[in-house]
Structure formats: structure tokens, C-alpha cells
Amino acid sequence: MDALSDLVPVSEAYASLPIADAFTWQEASQGLGDGEWYLVAFRSIRRPGADEDRLNAYDDMAHAEAASAPGFVHYFQGPAAADGSCLSFCLWQSRAEARSAAGRPAHREAVSLLNEMYSAYTLEFHRVRREAGGLLTFELYDGPPMTPAASADSPLDTRMPGLSVQPSPAF
């Protein structure tokens, strides 16, 4: 059973919010129990004219492959906003299990679409914790706890450090 099946974005602007604020975590996560998890967030801006059917097909294959991998907890495929921005994430029992799954064939094939389908993307790596039935907490993996900045300048300004990439133009 998926312990996060009721998780939803808090608003249409969810993709520009910090991961801790972007979803109904506290209401939807009681089934997770206590523990520590590893979350990989993928923020993106799709190129105009990106082939949504092809993206979804590759994403579906990568999701099915990940769901069969050891340590998989939950995958959220975010809806693209009118401006092309999107936030998806995968939650894992551990970083090692996430990294192992990232090397599987369907994930590698999905990654091959990055330059073709996205004008920009950001990967974020977070430690998610819950202790003694309390609230979920989020922090950058091996980094300081996340704190919101005063403002966001672009759809990919996630108010926290991350790995940002501006792919080269598609041919």
C-alpha cells in the first residue's frame, strides 16, 4: 500500500515552492510512520512543443521500473503548469537505493530526453524525517535545514540550493 497516496499539491503554484511547502505532507503522510527517507525532486521547465505523450511514456516506464526496486516508497508525477514548470519527486528508504535505481535502463532512457524536452531543470536531494509521530521535516541531504528566502525570481528559484542545469538548445 502507498503510504502517500493522498498527497496532493497545495496550489497551482506548487512547483515554485520549497518541497516542504509544496504538498499536503502532514495530512497525507501518517502512514509513513517514523523514520528517515531520501527524496529526489526534479523541477523542470518544458520546452514549448515538448512531446507530452512521449515524456509520459518514458516516465511511466521509469516509474514502473523504480516501483519494483528495493527501497522505493513513493513517486509523484507533477502536472505541468501553463508556463511549462513542473515538480516531480521520488521518495526512497535510502540514498543508496535511490542511486542504484537511477542506473536502471528505463531511468537512463528517460534521462536521455532531458536536452530535447526541457529548457531547464533542477535536481534536489533531501533528507526527510519523522520522529515520535511528529511532523515530517525536510533538509538538504548533507546540508543545512531549508529556510525560505525573501523572494523567488524564476520558476526554478526554489529558495534553496540545488543542481540547476540549462540544457543546450535542442536540434
MOMO-V570753 format. One record per pair of residues at least 12 apart in sequence whose ideal C-beta (glycine too) atoms are under 6 Angstrom apart, sorted by sequence separation. I is the first residue (numbers start at 1). J is the second residue. D is the distance in Angstrom with one decimal. If there is no record, write none. Layout:
I:J:D / I:J:D
This chain:
63:75:5.2 / 76:88:5.9 / 126:138:5.3 / 127:139:5.2 / 76:89:5.3 / 9:23:5.9 / 127:141:5.2 / 146:160:4.9 / 75:90:4.9 / 126:141:5.9 / 7:23:5.3 / 8:24:5.4 / 125:141:4.0 / 74:91:4.5 / 73:91:4.2 / 73:92:5.9 / 7:28:4.1 / 71:92:4.9 / 6:28:4.1 / 19:41:5.2 / 71:93:3.9 / 71:94:5.6 / 4:28:5.8 / 71:97:2.8 / 70:97:5.5 / 3:31:3.5 / 3:32:4.7 / 69:101:4.0 / 46:80:5.9 / 122:156:5.3 / 66:101:5.2 / 120:156:5.6 / 46:84:4.1 / 124:162:4.3 / 45:84:4.9 / 65:104:5.2 / 45:85:5.2 / 122:162:4.7 / 123:163:4.6 / 65:106:4.0 / 44:86:5.1 / 122:164:4.6 / 43:87:5.1 / 62:106:4.6 / 121:165:5.6 / 61:106:4.2 / 62:107:4.7 / 42:88:4.9 / 120:166:5.2 / 41:89:4.4 / 62:110:4.2 / 118:167:5.9 / 39:89:5.7 / 40:90:5.2 / 39:91:5.1 / 58:110:4.3 / 115:167:4.1 / 114:167:5.8 / 115:168:5.9 / 37:91:5.4 / 38:92:4.6 / 116:170:4.9 / 58:113:5.9 / 38:94:5.6 / 38:95:4.5 / 40:98:5.8 / 38:98:5.3 / 55:117:5.7 / 50:117:4.5 / 4:74:4.2 / 15:85:4.5 / 47:117:6.0 / 85:155:4.0 / 15:86:5.6 / 15:87:4.0 / 46:118:5.9 / 47:119:4.9 / 44:118:4.9 / 45:119:5.0 / 45:120:4.8 / 44:121:4.2 / 43:122:4.4 / 41:124:4.1 / 40:125:6.0 / 39:126:4.3 / 39:128:5.2 / 37:128:4.5 / 36:129:4.8 / 34:130:5.1 / 34:131:5.9 / 29:136:5.6 / 26:135:5.7 / 45:155:6.0 / 25:136:5.1 / 43:156:5.7 / 20:138:4.0 / 19:138:5.9 / 18:146:5.6 / 16:152:5.7 / 16:155:5.4 / 18:159:5.3 / 18:160:6.0
